[in-house]
Amino acid sequence: MHDLDVGRIIFACWPEGRDKSTVARLVEDLLAHGGSEANVTDVYTDLSKAYIASVAQYLPGATLSFDPFHVVALANKALEEVRRAEVKERPELKGSRWSWLKDAASWTAKQLATFHDLSRANLKTGRAYQIKEALRDLFALAENADQAEALFARWYS
């Protein structure tokens, strides 16, 4: 747990615990130190079902947000499903997996050339890539919750 007002970690439980009991222990520690779960306004976590359920149970007043890495990872998974389905009909996609999944700033010269060639074709994979990158941009561009909501609504539509 990180207190954003004072800028410090106030609870950690690593390497133990990546299950529902983690949030229970966090709240227990918070209460033991004179805090209140009602003061926890925001929770930022990965997409763990256990965390989502335990935040709802132990911190029901908190707004739950998910970290960009795991959200974009879901988009990458969907992109890879599209590419795998399309490669059966479009053999030129063979060997291009990392050109679509890696951050463009990390591409090798070969991946850049592959992406350049394939991006000119009318591919479902290319469209899936554009959707994924627009999602990534949403996280980079939003400066506050209102902007994020507007950008997400635009992306989702």
Contacts in CASP RR format, 6 or more apart in sequence:
PFRMAT RR
TARGET T0000
AUTHOR 0000-0000-0000
METHOD contacts of the structure
MODEL  1
MHDLDVGRIIFACWPEGRDKSTVARLVEDLLAHGGSEANVTDVYTDLSKA
YIASVAQYLPGATLSFDPFHVVALANKALEEVRRAEVKERPELKGSRWSW
LKDAASWTAKQLATFHDLSRANLKTGRAYQIKEALRDLFALAENADQAEA
LFARWYS
1 9 0 8 1.000
1 10 0 8 1.000
1 11 0 8 1.000
1 12 0 8 1.000
1 26 0 8 1.000
1 30 0 8 1.000
1 40 0 8 1.000
2 8 0 8 1.000
2 9 0 8 1.000
2 10 0 8 1.000
3 9 0 8 1.000
3 10 0 8 1.000
10 30 0 8 1.000
10 33 0 8 1.000
11 26 0 8 1.000
11 29 0 8 1.000
11 30 0 8 1.000
13 22 0 8 1.000
13 25 0 8 1.000
13 26 0 8 1.000
18 48 0 8 1.000
18 50 0 8 1.000
19 50 0 8 1.000
20 50 0 8 1.000
20 51 0 8 1.000
20 53 0 8 1.000
20 54 0 8 1.000
20 57 0 8 1.000
21 54 0 8 1.000
22 50 0 8 1.000
22 51 0 8 1.000
22 54 0 8 1.000
23 51 0 8 1.000
23 54 0 8 1.000
23 55 0 8 1.000
23 57 0 8 1.000
23 58 0 8 1.000
23 59 0 8 1.000
24 54 0 8 1.000
24 58 0 8 1.000
26 58 0 8 1.000
27 37 0 8 1.000
27 58 0 8 1.000
27 59 0 8 1.000
30 36 0 8 1.000
30 37 0 8 1.000
30 40 0 8 1.000
31 37 0 8 1.000
37 58 0 8 1.000
37 59 0 8 1.000
38 61 0 8 1.000
40 59 0 8 1.000
40 61 0 8 1.000
40 62 0 8 1.000
41 61 0 8 1.000
41 62 0 8 1.000
41 63 0 8 1.000
42 62 0 8 1.000
42 63 0 8 1.000
42 65 0 8 1.000
43 55 0 8 1.000
43 59 0 8 1.000
43 62 0 8 1.000
43 63 0 8 1.000
43 64 0 8 1.000
43 65 0 8 1.000
44 65 0 8 1.000
44 66 0 8 1.000
44 67 0 8 1.000
45 51 0 8 1.000
45 52 0 8 1.000
45 55 0 8 1.000
45 64 0 8 1.000
45 65 0 8 1.000
45 66 0 8 1.000
45 67 0 8 1.000
46 66 0 8 1.000
46 67 0 8 1.000
46 69 0 8 1.000
46 70 0 8 1.000
47 66 0 8 1.000
47 70 0 8 1.000
47 71 0 8 1.000
47 74 0 8 1.000
52 64 0 8 1.000
55 62 0 8 1.000
55 64 0 8 1.000
56 64 0 8 1.000
68 136 0 8 1.000
68 139 0 8 1.000
71 135 0 8 1.000
71 139 0 8 1.000
72 132 0 8 1.000
72 135 0 8 1.000
72 136 0 8 1.000
72 139 0 8 1.000
75 131 0 8 1.000
75 132 0 8 1.000
75 135 0 8 1.000
75 136 0 8 1.000
76 101 0 8 1.000
76 132 0 8 1.000
78 128 0 8 1.000
78 132 0 8 1.000
79 100 0 8 1.000
79 101 0 8 1.000
79 125 0 8 1.000
79 128 0 8 1.000
79 129 0 8 1.000
79 131 0 8 1.000
79 132 0 8 1.000
80 97 0 8 1.000
80 100 0 8 1.000
80 101 0 8 1.000
82 124 0 8 1.000
82 125 0 8 1.000
82 128 0 8 1.000
83 93 0 8 1.000
83 96 0 8 1.000
83 97 0 8 1.000
83 100 0 8 1.000
83 125 0 8 1.000
83 128 0 8 1.000
85 124 0 8 1.000
86 93 0 8 1.000
86 123 0 8 1.000
86 124 0 8 1.000
86 125 0 8 1.000
87 93 0 8 1.000
87 94 0 8 1.000
90 121 0 8 1.000
90 123 0 8 1.000
90 125 0 8 1.000
92 117 0 8 1.000
92 118 0 8 1.000
92 121 0 8 1.000
93 118 0 8 1.000
93 123 0 8 1.000
93 125 0 8 1.000
95 114 0 8 1.000
96 114 0 8 1.000
96 115 0 8 1.000
96 118 0 8 1.000
96 125 0 8 1.000
98 111 0 8 1.000
99 107 0 8 1.000
99 111 0 8 1.000
99 112 0 8 1.000
99 114 0 8 1.000
99 115 0 8 1.000
99 118 0 8 1.000
100 115 0 8 1.000
100 125 0 8 1.000
100 126 0 8 1.000
100 128 0 8 1.000
100 129 0 8 1.000
102 111 0 8 1.000
104 115 0 8 1.000
107 115 0 8 1.000
118 125 0 8 1.000
118 126 0 8 1.000
119 126 0 8 1.000
119 129 0 8 1.000
131 155 0 8 1.000
134 155 0 8 1.000
135 155 0 8 1.000
138 148 0 8 1.000
138 151 0 8 1.000
138 152 0 8 1.000
138 155 0 8 1.000
141 147 0 8 1.000
141 151 0 8 1.000
142 148 0 8 1.000
142 151 0 8 1.000
END
